[in-house]
């Protein structure tokens, strides 16, 4: 679970941050993470709608 909290911190650092490769790596990770969240929300909403019926 730690990685989830680390990525936004790294991305929010100012641009002249020395580890540029790191930033690229984490933005990639963030994209994957966002996609996972989207899918998770979709699944959650679907399960809720089924439950509501």
mmJSON file of the N, C-alpha and C atoms, coordinates in Angstrom:
{"data_MODEL":{"atom_site":{
"group_PDB":["ATOM","ATOM","ATOM","ATOM","ATOM","ATOM","ATOM","ATOM","ATOM","ATOM","ATOM","ATOM","ATOM","ATOM","ATOM","ATOM","ATOM","ATOM","ATOM","ATOM","ATOM","ATOM","ATOM","ATOM","ATOM","ATOM","ATOM","ATOM","ATOM","ATOM","ATOM","ATOM","ATOM","ATOM","ATOM","ATOM","ATOM","ATOM","ATOM","ATOM","ATOM","ATOM","ATOM","ATOM","ATOM","ATOM","ATOM","ATOM","ATOM","ATOM","ATOM","ATOM","ATOM","ATOM","ATOM","ATOM","ATOM","ATOM","ATOM","ATOM","ATOM","ATOM","ATOM","ATOM","ATOM","ATOM","ATOM","ATOM","ATOM","ATOM","ATOM","ATOM","ATOM","ATOM","ATOM","ATOM","ATOM","ATOM","ATOM","ATOM","ATOM","ATOM","ATOM","ATOM","ATOM","ATOM","ATOM","ATOM","ATOM","ATOM","ATOM","ATOM","ATOM","ATOM","ATOM","ATOM","ATOM","ATOM","ATOM","ATOM","ATOM","ATOM","ATOM","ATOM","ATOM","ATOM","ATOM","ATOM","ATOM","ATOM","ATOM","ATOM","ATOM","ATOM","ATOM","ATOM","ATOM","ATOM","ATOM","ATOM","ATOM","ATOM","ATOM","ATOM","ATOM","ATOM","ATOM","ATOM","ATOM","ATOM","ATOM","ATOM","ATOM","ATOM","ATOM","ATOM","ATOM","ATOM","ATOM","ATOM","ATOM","ATOM","ATOM","ATOM","ATOM","ATOM","ATOM","ATOM","ATOM","ATOM","ATOM","ATOM","ATOM","ATOM","ATOM","ATOM","ATOM","ATOM","ATOM"],
"id":[1,2,3,4,5,6,7,8,9,10,11,12,13,14,15,16,17,18,19,20,21,22,23,24,25,26,27,28,29,30,31,32,33,34,35,36,37,38,39,40,41,42,43,44,45,46,47,48,49,50,51,52,53,54,55,56,57,58,59,60,61,62,63,64,65,66,67,68,69,70,71,72,73,74,75,76,77,78,79,80,81,82,83,84,85,86,87,88,89,90,91,92,93,94,95,96,97,98,99,100,101,102,103,104,105,106,107,108,109,110,111,112,113,114,115,116,117,118,119,120,121,122,123,124,125,126,127,128,129,130,131,132,133,134,135,136,137,138,139,140,141,142,143,144,145,146,147,148,149,150,151,152,153,154,155,156,157,158,159],
"type_symbol":["N","C","C","N","C","C","N","C","C","N","C","C","N","C","C","N","C","C","N","C","C","N","C","C","N","C","C","N","C","C","N","C","C","N","C","C","N","C","C","N","C","C","N","C","C","N","C","C","N","C","C","N","C","C","N","C","C","N","C","C","N","C","C","N","C","C","N","C","C","N","C","C","N","C","C","N","C","C","N","C","C","N","C","C","N","C","C","N","C","C","N","C","C","N","C","C","N","C","C","N","C","C","N","C","C","N","C","C","N","C","C","N","C","C","N","C","C","N","C","C","N","C","C","N","C","C","N","C","C","N","C","C","N","C","C","N","C","C","N","C","C","N","C","C","N","C","C","N","C","C","N","C","C","N","C","C","N","C","C"],
"label_atom_id":["N","CA","C","N","CA","C","N","CA","C","N","CA","C","N","CA","C","N","CA","C","N","CA","C","N","CA","C","N","CA","C","N","CA","C","N","CA","C","N","CA","C","N","CA","C","N","CA","C","N","CA","C","N","CA","C","N","CA","C","N","CA","C","N","CA","C","N","CA","C","N","CA","C","N","CA","C","N","CA","C","N","CA","C","N","CA","C","N","CA","C","N","CA","C","N","CA","C","N","CA","C","N","CA","C","N","CA","C","N","CA","C","N","CA","C","N","CA","C","N","CA","C","N","CA","C","N","CA","C","N","CA","C","N","CA","C","N","CA","C","N","CA","C","N","CA","C","N","CA","C","N","CA","C","N","CA","C","N","CA","C","N","CA","C","N","CA","C","N","CA","C","N","CA","C","N","CA","C","N","CA","C","N","CA","C"],
"label_alt_id":[null,null,null,null,null,null,null,null,null,null,null,null,null,null,null,null,null,null,null,null,null,null,null,null,null,null,null,null,null,null,null,null,null,null,null,null,null,null,null,null,null,null,null,null,null,null,null,null,null,null,null,null,null,null,null,null,null,null,null,null,null,null,null,null,null,null,null,null,null,null,null,null,null,null,null,null,null,null,null,null,null,null,null,null,null,null,null,null,null,null,null,null,null,null,null,null,null,null,null,null,null,null,null,null,null,null,null,null,null,null,null,null,null,null,null,null,null,null,null,null,null,null,null,null,null,null,null,null,null,null,null,null,null,null,null,null,null,null,null,null,null,null,null,null,null,null,null,null,null,null,null,null,null,null,null,null,null,null,null],
"label_comp_id":["UNK","UNK","UNK","UNK","UNK","UNK","UNK","UNK","UNK","UNK","UNK","UNK","UNK","UNK","UNK","UNK","UNK","UNK","UNK","UNK","UNK","UNK","UNK","UNK","UNK","UNK","UNK","UNK","UNK","UNK","UNK","UNK","UNK","UNK","UNK","UNK","UNK","UNK","UNK","UNK","UNK","UNK","UNK","UNK","UNK","UNK","UNK","UNK","UNK","UNK","UNK","UNK","UNK","UNK","UNK","UNK","UNK","UNK","UNK","UNK","UNK","UNK","UNK","UNK","UNK","UNK","UNK","UNK","UNK","UNK","UNK","UNK","UNK","UNK","UNK","UNK","UNK","UNK","UNK","UNK","UNK","UNK","UNK","UNK","UNK","UNK","UNK","UNK","UNK","UNK","UNK","UNK","UNK","UNK","UNK","UNK","UNK","UNK","UNK","UNK","UNK","UNK","UNK","UNK","UNK","UNK","UNK","UNK","UNK","UNK","UNK","UNK","UNK","UNK","UNK","UNK","UNK","UNK","UNK","UNK","UNK","UNK","UNK","UNK","UNK","UNK","UNK","UNK","UNK","UNK","UNK","UNK","UNK","UNK","UNK","UNK","UNK","UNK","UNK","UNK","UNK","UNK","UNK","UNK","UNK","UNK","UNK","UNK","UNK","UNK","UNK","UNK","UNK","UNK","UNK","UNK","UNK","UNK","UNK"],
"label_asym_id":["A","A","A","A","A","A","A","A","A","A","A","A","A","A","A","A","A","A","A","A","A","A","A","A","A","A","A","A","A","A","A","A","A","A","A","A","A","A","A","A","A","A","A","A","A","A","A","A","A","A","A","A","A","A","A","A","A","A","A","A","A","A","A","A","A","A","A","A","A","A","A","A","A","A","A","A","A","A","A","A","A","A","A","A","A","A","A","A","A","A","A","A","A","A","A","A","A","A","A","A","A","A","A","A","A","A","A","A","A","A","A","A","A","A","A","A","A","A","A","A","A","A","A","A","A","A","A","A","A","A","A","A","A","A","A","A","A","A","A","A","A","A","A","A","A","A","A","A","A","A","A","A","A","A","A","A","A","A","A"],
"label_entity_id":["1","1","1","1","1","1","1","1","1","1","1","1","1","1","1","1","1","1","1","1","1","1","1","1","1","1","1","1","1","1","1","1","1","1","1","1","1","1","1","1","1","1","1","1","1","1","1","1","1","1","1","1","1","1","1","1","1","1","1","1","1","1","1","1","1","1","1","1","1","1","1","1","1","1","1","1","1","1","1","1","1","1","1","1","1","1","1","1","1","1","1","1","1","1","1","1","1","1","1","1","1","1","1","1","1","1","1","1","1","1","1","1","1","1","1","1","1","1","1","1","1","1","1","1","1","1","1","1","1","1","1","1","1","1","1","1","1","1","1","1","1","1","1","1","1","1","1","1","1","1","1","1","1","1","1","1","1","1","1"],
"label_seq_id":[1,1,1,2,2,2,3,3,3,4,4,4,5,5,5,6,6,6,7,7,7,8,8,8,9,9,9,10,10,10,11,11,11,12,12,12,13,13,13,14,14,14,15,15,15,16,16,16,17,17,17,18,18,18,19,19,19,20,20,20,21,21,21,22,22,22,23,23,23,24,24,24,25,25,25,26,26,26,27,27,27,28,28,28,29,29,29,30,30,30,31,31,31,32,32,32,33,33,33,34,34,34,35,35,35,36,36,36,37,37,37,38,38,38,39,39,39,40,40,40,41,41,41,42,42,42,43,43,43,44,44,44,45,45,45,46,46,46,47,47,47,48,48,48,49,49,49,50,50,50,51,51,51,52,52,52,53,53,53],
"pdbx_PDB_ins_code":[null,null,null,null,null,null,null,null,null,null,null,null,null,null,null,null,null,null,null,null,null,null,null,null,null,null,null,null,null,null,null,null,null,null,null,null,null,null,null,null,null,null,null,null,null,null,null,null,null,null,null,null,null,null,null,null,null,null,null,null,null,null,null,null,null,null,null,null,null,null,null,null,null,null,null,null,null,null,null,null,null,null,null,null,null,null,null,null,null,null,null,null,null,null,null,null,null,null,null,null,null,null,null,null,null,null,null,null,null,null,null,null,null,null,null,null,null,null,null,null,null,null,null,null,null,null,null,null,null,null,null,null,null,null,null,null,null,null,null,null,null,null,null,null,null,null,null,null,null,null,null,null,null,null,null,null,null,null,null],
"Cartn_x":[0.818,0.0,0.858,2.108,2.956,3.138,3.335,3.593,2.49,1.259,0.125,0.355,0.871,1.063,2.347,3.342,4.611,4.481,3.725,3.725,3.245,2.118,1.693,2.732,3.415,4.437,5.55,6.031,7.12,6.69,5.461,4.997,4.803,4.419,4.154,5.436,6.593,7.855,8.115,8.848,9.134,9.871,9.767,10.34,11.851,12.635,14.089,14.49,13.654,13.951,14.995,16.103,17.242,16.938,16.096,15.886,14.783,15.12,14.134,13.618,14.526,14.109,13.064,13.274,12.341,10.95,10.909,9.62,8.889,9.611,8.994,8.446,9.238,8.846,7.565,7.5,6.338,5.104,5.289,4.113,3.507,4.373,3.883,3.091,3.673,3.007,1.66,1.626,0.398,-0.692,-0.298,-1.274,-1.91,-1.053,-1.549,-2.467,-2.031,-2.8,-4.165,-4.199,-5.465,-6.395,-5.824,-6.633,-7.23,-6.409,-6.893,-8.029,-7.891,-8.943,-10.223,-10.096,-11.273,-11.994,-11.223,-11.814,-12.452,-11.787,-12.31,-13.638,-13.71,-14.949,-16.059,-15.713,-16.718,-17.27,-16.363,-16.794,-17.658,-17.231,-17.963,-19.369,-19.471,-20.78,-21.66,-21.058,-21.828,-22.373,-21.502,-21.941,-23.028,-22.917,-23.935,-25.271,-25.229,-26.487,-27.178,-26.39,-26.964,-27.575,-26.856,-27.32,-28.594,-28.65,-29.81,-31.074,-30.936,-32.089,-32.569],
"Cartn_y":[-1.211,0.0,1.271,1.174,2.367,3.089,2.322,2.932,3.929,3.598,4.46,5.858,5.927,7.23,7.903,7.103,7.69,8.435,7.884,8.466,9.912,10.277,11.675,12.637,12.229,13.076,13.351,12.301,12.482,13.369,13.186,13.958,15.424,15.67,17.043,17.827,17.14,17.84,18.822,19.908,20.902,20.293,20.951,20.385,20.187,21.089,20.838,19.723,18.72,17.567,16.707,16.401,15.759,14.403,13.589,12.238,12.231,12.782,12.897,11.516,10.515,9.167,8.647,8.972,8.559,9.105,10.39,11.043,10.322,10.014,9.31,7.976,7.281,5.96,6.06,7.066,7.171,7.684,8.539,8.986,7.792,6.919,5.688,4.878,4.717,3.949,4.587,5.918,6.617,6.338,6.324,6.035,4.671,3.67,2.315,2.345,3.082,3.155,3.784,4.868,5.537,4.593,3.822,2.882,1.855,1.371,0.392,0.989,2.239,2.903,2.97,3.399,3.509,2.168,1.105,-0.226,-0.626,-0.309,-0.646,0.052,1.341,2.106,1.51,1.183,0.577,-0.697,-1.57,-2.834,-2.561,-1.593,-1.256,-0.773,0.13,0.66,-0.453,-1.33,-2.451,-3.319,-3.671,-4.537,-3.838,-2.515,-1.764,-1.773,-1.56,-1.513,-2.868,-3.949,-5.293,-5.45,-4.946,-5.06,-4.237,-3.072,-2.181,-2.84,-3.559,-4.244,-5.305],
"Cartn_z":[0.0,0.0,0.0,0.461,0.568,-0.765,-1.844,-3.16,-3.53,-3.181,-3.509,-2.934,-1.73,-1.083,-1.545,-1.961,-2.388,-3.711,-4.666,-6.004,-6.042,-5.431,-5.534,-4.955,-3.902,-3.297,-4.295,-4.974,-5.931,-7.086,-7.544,-8.692,-8.305,-7.062,-6.638,-6.351,-6.373,-6.142,-7.285,-7.009,-8.049,-9.242,-10.399,-11.617,-11.599,-11.048,-11.027,-10.066,-9.956,-9.104,-9.813,-9.144,-9.821,-10.47,-9.835,-10.372,-11.436,-12.615,-13.699,-14.104,-14.149,-14.537,-13.569,-12.314,-11.271,-11.555,-11.905,-12.169,-13.289,-14.37,-15.487,-15.031,-14.237,-13.748,-12.94,-12.082,-11.204,-11.942,-12.954,-13.691,-14.428,-14.945,-15.578,-14.574,-13.387,-12.333,-12.016,-12.005,-11.653,-12.682,-13.97,-15.028,-14.785,-14.52,-14.254,-13.044,-12.015,-10.767,-11.019,-11.805,-12.113,-12.861,-13.82,-14.585,-13.629,-12.694,-11.711,-10.894,-10.493,-9.71,-10.53,-11.799,-12.675,-12.76,-13.049,-13.153,-11.837,-10.739,-9.422,-9.175,-9.553,-9.355,-10.219,-11.474,-12.365,-11.74,-11.298,-10.688,-9.466,-8.662,-7.437,-7.783,-8.772,-9.175,-9.723,-10.539,-11.094,-9.976,-9.025,-7.927,-7.121,-6.984,-6.227,-6.962,-8.286,-9.027,-8.956,-9.059,-8.95,-7.557,-6.552,-5.166,-4.959,-5.593,-5.43,-5.989,-7.087,-7.682,-6.702],
"occupancy":[1.0,1.0,1.0,1.0,1.0,1.0,1.0,1.0,1.0,1.0,1.0,1.0,1.0,1.0,1.0,1.0,1.0,1.0,1.0,1.0,1.0,1.0,1.0,1.0,1.0,1.0,1.0,1.0,1.0,1.0,1.0,1.0,1.0,1.0,1.0,1.0,1.0,1.0,1.0,1.0,1.0,1.0,1.0,1.0,1.0,1.0,1.0,1.0,1.0,1.0,1.0,1.0,1.0,1.0,1.0,1.0,1.0,1.0,1.0,1.0,1.0,1.0,1.0,1.0,1.0,1.0,1.0,1.0,1.0,1.0,1.0,1.0,1.0,1.0,1.0,1.0,1.0,1.0,1.0,1.0,1.0,1.0,1.0,1.0,1.0,1.0,1.0,1.0,1.0,1.0,1.0,1.0,1.0,1.0,1.0,1.0,1.0,1.0,1.0,1.0,1.0,1.0,1.0,1.0,1.0,1.0,1.0,1.0,1.0,1.0,1.0,1.0,1.0,1.0,1.0,1.0,1.0,1.0,1.0,1.0,1.0,1.0,1.0,1.0,1.0,1.0,1.0,1.0,1.0,1.0,1.0,1.0,1.0,1.0,1.0,1.0,1.0,1.0,1.0,1.0,1.0,1.0,1.0,1.0,1.0,1.0,1.0,1.0,1.0,1.0,1.0,1.0,1.0,1.0,1.0,1.0,1.0,1.0,1.0],
"B_iso_or_equiv":[0.0,0.0,0.0,0.0,0.0,0.0,0.0,0.0,0.0,0.0,0.0,0.0,0.0,0.0,0.0,0.0,0.0,0.0,0.0,0.0,0.0,0.0,0.0,0.0,0.0,0.0,0.0,0.0,0.0,0.0,0.0,0.0,0.0,0.0,0.0,0.0,0.0,0.0,0.0,0.0,0.0,0.0,0.0,0.0,0.0,0.0,0.0,0.0,0.0,0.0,0.0,0.0,0.0,0.0,0.0,0.0,0.0,0.0,0.0,0.0,0.0,0.0,0.0,0.0,0.0,0.0,0.0,0.0,0.0,0.0,0.0,0.0,0.0,0.0,0.0,0.0,0.0,0.0,0.0,0.0,0.0,0.0,0.0,0.0,0.0,0.0,0.0,0.0,0.0,0.0,0.0,0.0,0.0,0.0,0.0,0.0,0.0,0.0,0.0,0.0,0.0,0.0,0.0,0.0,0.0,0.0,0.0,0.0,0.0,0.0,0.0,0.0,0.0,0.0,0.0,0.0,0.0,0.0,0.0,0.0,0.0,0.0,0.0,0.0,0.0,0.0,0.0,0.0,0.0,0.0,0.0,0.0,0.0,0.0,0.0,0.0,0.0,0.0,0.0,0.0,0.0,0.0,0.0,0.0,0.0,0.0,0.0,0.0,0.0,0.0,0.0,0.0,0.0,0.0,0.0,0.0,0.0,0.0,0.0],
"pdbx_formal_charge":[null,null,null,null,null,null,null,null,null,null,null,null,null,null,null,null,null,null,null,null,null,null,null,null,null,null,null,null,null,null,null,null,null,null,null,null,null,null,null,null,null,null,null,null,null,null,null,null,null,null,null,null,null,null,null,null,null,null,null,null,null,null,null,null,null,null,null,null,null,null,null,null,null,null,null,null,null,null,null,null,null,null,null,null,null,null,null,null,null,null,null,null,null,null,null,null,null,null,null,null,null,null,null,null,null,null,null,null,null,null,null,null,null,null,null,null,null,null,null,null,null,null,null,null,null,null,null,null,null,null,null,null,null,null,null,null,null,null,null,null,null,null,null,null,null,null,null,null,null,null,null,null,null,null,null,null,null,null,null],
"auth_seq_id":[1,1,1,2,2,2,3,3,3,4,4,4,5,5,5,6,6,6,7,7,7,8,8,8,9,9,9,10,10,10,11,11,11,12,12,12,13,13,13,14,14,14,15,15,15,16,16,16,17,17,17,18,18,18,19,19,19,20,20,20,21,21,21,22,22,22,23,23,23,24,24,24,25,25,25,26,26,26,27,27,27,28,28,28,29,29,29,30,30,30,31,31,31,32,32,32,33,33,33,34,34,34,35,35,35,36,36,36,37,37,37,38,38,38,39,39,39,40,40,40,41,41,41,42,42,42,43,43,43,44,44,44,45,45,45,46,46,46,47,47,47,48,48,48,49,49,49,50,50,50,51,51,51,52,52,52,53,53,53],
"auth_comp_id":["UNK","UNK","UNK","UNK","UNK","UNK","UNK","UNK","UNK","UNK","UNK","UNK","UNK","UNK","UNK","UNK","UNK","UNK","UNK","UNK","UNK","UNK","UNK","UNK","UNK","UNK","UNK","UNK","UNK","UNK","UNK","UNK","UNK","UNK","UNK","UNK","UNK","UNK","UNK","UNK","UNK","UNK","UNK","UNK","UNK","UNK","UNK","UNK","UNK","UNK","UNK","UNK","UNK","UNK","UNK","UNK","UNK","UNK","UNK","UNK","UNK","UNK","UNK","UNK","UNK","UNK","UNK","UNK","UNK","UNK","UNK","UNK","UNK","UNK","UNK","UNK","UNK","UNK","UNK","UNK","UNK","UNK","UNK","UNK","UNK","UNK","UNK","UNK","UNK","UNK","UNK","UNK","UNK","UNK","UNK","UNK","UNK","UNK","UNK","UNK","UNK","UNK","UNK","UNK","UNK","UNK","UNK","UNK","UNK","UNK","UNK","UNK","UNK","UNK","UNK","UNK","UNK","UNK","UNK","UNK","UNK","UNK","UNK","UNK","UNK","UNK","UNK","UNK","UNK","UNK","UNK","UNK","UNK","UNK","UNK","UNK","UNK","UNK","UNK","UNK","UNK","UNK","UNK","UNK","UNK","UNK","UNK","UNK","UNK","UNK","UNK","UNK","UNK","UNK","UNK","UNK","UNK","UNK","UNK"],
"auth_asym_id":["A","A","A","A","A","A","A","A","A","A","A","A","A","A","A","A","A","A","A","A","A","A","A","A","A","A","A","A","A","A","A","A","A","A","A","A","A","A","A","A","A","A","A","A","A","A","A","A","A","A","A","A","A","A","A","A","A","A","A","A","A","A","A","A","A","A","A","A","A","A","A","A","A","A","A","A","A","A","A","A","A","A","A","A","A","A","A","A","A","A","A","A","A","A","A","A","A","A","A","A","A","A","A","A","A","A","A","A","A","A","A","A","A","A","A","A","A","A","A","A","A","A","A","A","A","A","A","A","A","A","A","A","A","A","A","A","A","A","A","A","A","A","A","A","A","A","A","A","A","A","A","A","A","A","A","A","A","A","A"],
"auth_atom_id":["N","CA","C","N","CA","C","N","CA","C","N","CA","C","N","CA","C","N","CA","C","N","CA","C","N","CA","C","N","CA","C","N","CA","C","N","CA","C","N","CA","C","N","CA","C","N","CA","C","N","CA","C","N","CA","C","N","CA","C","N","CA","C","N","CA","C","N","CA","C","N","CA","C","N","CA","C","N","CA","C","N","CA","C","N","CA","C","N","CA","C","N","CA","C","N","CA","C","N","CA","C","N","CA","C","N","CA","C","N","CA","C","N","CA","C","N","CA","C","N","CA","C","N","CA","C","N","CA","C","N","CA","C","N","CA","C","N","CA","C","N","CA","C","N","CA","C","N","CA","C","N","CA","C","N","CA","C","N","CA","C","N","CA","C","N","CA","C","N","CA","C","N","CA","C","N","CA","C","N","CA","C","N","CA","C"],
"pdbx_PDB_model_num":[1,1,1,1,1,1,1,1,1,1,1,1,1,1,1,1,1,1,1,1,1,1,1,1,1,1,1,1,1,1,1,1,1,1,1,1,1,1,1,1,1,1,1,1,1,1,1,1,1,1,1,1,1,1,1,1,1,1,1,1,1,1,1,1,1,1,1,1,1,1,1,1,1,1,1,1,1,1,1,1,1,1,1,1,1,1,1,1,1,1,1,1,1,1,1,1,1,1,1,1,1,1,1,1,1,1,1,1,1,1,1,1,1,1,1,1,1,1,1,1,1,1,1,1,1,1,1,1,1,1,1,1,1,1,1,1,1,1,1,1,1,1,1,1,1,1,1,1,1,1,1,1,1,1,1,1,1,1,1]
}}}
